[in-house]
Amino acid sequence: MHYYDVAISGSPLRSVFTYHCEEELAVGQRVMVNFAGRNVVGYITGIGIKPEFKTKSILKPLEEQIYLSEKDIELAAWTVENYLAPVGKVFDLFFPPGRLLRSRSYVIPLDPELPFSGPIKIDEALKIFDRSQLQKLKAQRKLKVLHSYEKRVPVRKKKKVLKLPLSLKVLEKLNLTDNQKQIVDYLLTIEEITPQELMKSLSLKSRSSIDTLVRKGILILKEVVETEWDKWTIRAIERLTGEQEKVKNKLLEHLNGIHYIFGLTGSGKTEVYFKVMERVLNGGKSVIYMVPEVSLTPQLMARIRGTFPGREVRVYHSYMSPVKRQRIWLDAVNGEIDILVGTRSALWIPVQNLGLIIVDEEHDSSFYQQTPPHYDAVEVAIKKGQLFNIPVILGSATPRVDRYHRAKAGEFKLHTLTNRPVGELPEIEVFDLRNTRDYIIPEETFREIEKTIKAGHQTFVFVHRKGFSNYVVCVSCGNILKCPNCDVSLTYHKHDAVMKCHYCGYVISPPSKCESCGSGTLAARGFGTERVEHELQKRFPELSIMRMDRETVSNPDLYEKALRKIESKEVDIIVGTKMISKGLDFPTIGLVVVVDTDRIINLPNYDSVENAFQLISQISGRSGRGVRGRAIIQTYEPDHRVIKTALKNNYEEFYRTEIEVRKLLKYPPFSIFIEVVVESEKEKQCRDIALKLYGDLSEKIKDGEILEPVVPAVKKLFGKYRMKIYLKLFSKDELHNLFELLKKAPTGIDVIVNSNGGSL
């Protein structure tokens, strides 16, 4: 009889459980087990010994193939220990959602000198060559391995689009209603659009005007096959600047360990990455290229396809259907992908023959998983590189303070890029809001936007939040409309005429009177992207203004369409949230406006100042890439150190100040900062559990500081009351002590270690 330690898929528990099996199984294998009366997926994490208690039998192995290596198991264990995460949920990260597709693998000869002339099963090929020979022949492009899946390739979707076939002269003679004129005018500016997109863009309540125009032959409605966004290509930049060449050579001379490229926005870090990737790919290895958000993938994929034609390039992220994710996952683990571009989830795929990991924009908070299991994907990438002996390249214009501290201390090899190959750094100007009553967009900002558009350039307007207004208040009694599930105000969305909770998704129609006093004097306060868009449209009705936030751009296809519109200059002003600050490269952006700088600086997180500096620098860096760019920072605190260092574009000065503050207050990198979140449906029970846990922590933790339980900024979330306990640990040994304590704690306790961007 064999005994195994098994982690339970999806379980919030931090423990593994012992099961037995008559047949010999392997560590890393997925199995089916009975846990708490249900048959669930489990992961064999280690070989166990016969316990004193009675054990259940493993029901069956899920797959014959073992996908996780010994190093993958080590990576999972490191993540569990360092982020105090539930074991089963960490192992879930390695696999795509759903049951894996069954596949048969075939070897296709490409070289006539090979000892077989047609496709043969991989088992037969392994009788002729061993796996290393097969891998070598594949790298030399002498053969190819293909997989036949149990499910067919999904049929490419078809859609119906509207087109305007008539000339302007013909259109002028037509007798159209106001609605029809609006539709025709809109279609004069774009090539094609679906009826649904058109109705949403023009806020049409009925489709009758569209149908009438089609019936009369003024519009054509035709069926087309949806194009894949990943076919978009951008031509490669062949020659590097002298500075880029120098950094590339240093990287290639010692391509091992962890490298950090600290380069100003627009200094050409991506071109250096590509040259290093070329060396790795030519050596028959594959590359994982990590980006913080899926929104960056369309433009990056276009550049990669333009630079590496003929290479097998895939993108992997959570917006894909489960079947598509499984197919890409299987291709990656079977060694059929050269370059895998993706977000956090791509890092966990057991990519065969991996030779390099690149983490672009490493500072970005999106690399930190904000839902359980919490982890910092950048740190996991660093650990993966060390375990698998794979070089890792991190890059940013505004490094995380703790990682830059490590780079300066020699833990990473530091490289710098200080010049822009194209364009100049933007001229940054501060607009002091204390001198104006127009706190959203002052007259001075309007004039600068107008000048930019008249010069033939585009403008980015950054707003921290989406929606029309952040809250609705009763002027009579002061009551603020809140979500019944979460202790937060409901955001008013004027376009959809709804009030929405941005945490749990609760939606209602705007009420006509106050729920507290019955008064009809309700007023919208605060502002978001929708309100700013509204103000700009009032001032510039003749301009094309596009809003980019999670409400309007909810998937990669819509994002790619938005990027195409910016690239082709179909829009003059782009109003957006954080998604427009990330890595986008458009030479026609002449002005960037940061509307609400103070909100970012004053968030109640230990790293809010760092995040504010990064955001201001990154969003400002979107301008001046092909034209003389400017950035306007609107603030009530023009003398704040973040504003002053951002004005000078001086990261080093910001870093020197911030690292001293961190040292004084014992924040990372001088401690491990932990938030323990206690949740319960009953407020008293939540408080009692938090106080009991605080007592246990005070006894167990010796080398650290523990603050008494507090009610967080958001007291209630998803129907559960919350309390937080903050800890600063000064020794890694204390992590182990905390982990052992949490194993015995009740469920409903979440732990966040060294969060990036703060938590609720």
Secondary structure, 3 states (H helix, E strand, C coil): CEEEEEEECCCCCCCCEEEEECCCCCCCCEEEEEECCEEEEEEEEEECCCCCCCCEECCEECCCCCCCCHHHHHHHHHHHHHHCCCHHHHHHCCCCCCCCCCEEEEEEECCCCCCCCCCEEHHHHHHHCCHHHHHHHHHCCCEEEEEEECCCCCCCCEEEEEECCCCHHHHHCCCCCHHHHHHHHHHCCCCCECHHHHHHHHCCCCCHHHHHHHHCCCCEEEEEECCCHHHCCCCCCCCCCHHHHHHHHHHHHCCCCEEEEEECCCCCHHHHHHHHHHHHHHCCCEEEEECCCHHHHHHHHHHHHHHCCCCCEEEECCCCCHHHHHHHHHHHHCCCCCEEEECHHHHCCCCCCEEEEEEECCCCHHHECCCCCCCEHHHHHHHHHHHHCCCEEEEECCCCHHHHHHHHCCCCEEEEECCCCCCCCCEEEEEEHHHCCCCCCCHHHHHHHHHHHHCCCEEEEECCCCCCECEEEECCCCCECECCCCCCECEEECCCCEEECCCCCCEECCCCCCCCCCCCCEEEECCCHHHHHHHHHHHCCCCCEEEECCCCCCCHHHHHHHHHHHHCCCCCEEEECHHHHCCCCCCCEEEEEECCHHHHHCCCCCCHHHHHHHHHHHHHCCCCCCCCCEEEEEECCCCCHHHHHHHCCCHHHHHHHHHHHHHHHCCCCCCEEEEEEEEECCHHHHHHHHHHHHHHHHHHCCCEEECCCECCCCCEECCEEEEEEEEEECCCHHHHHHHHHHHHCCCCEEEEECCCCCCC
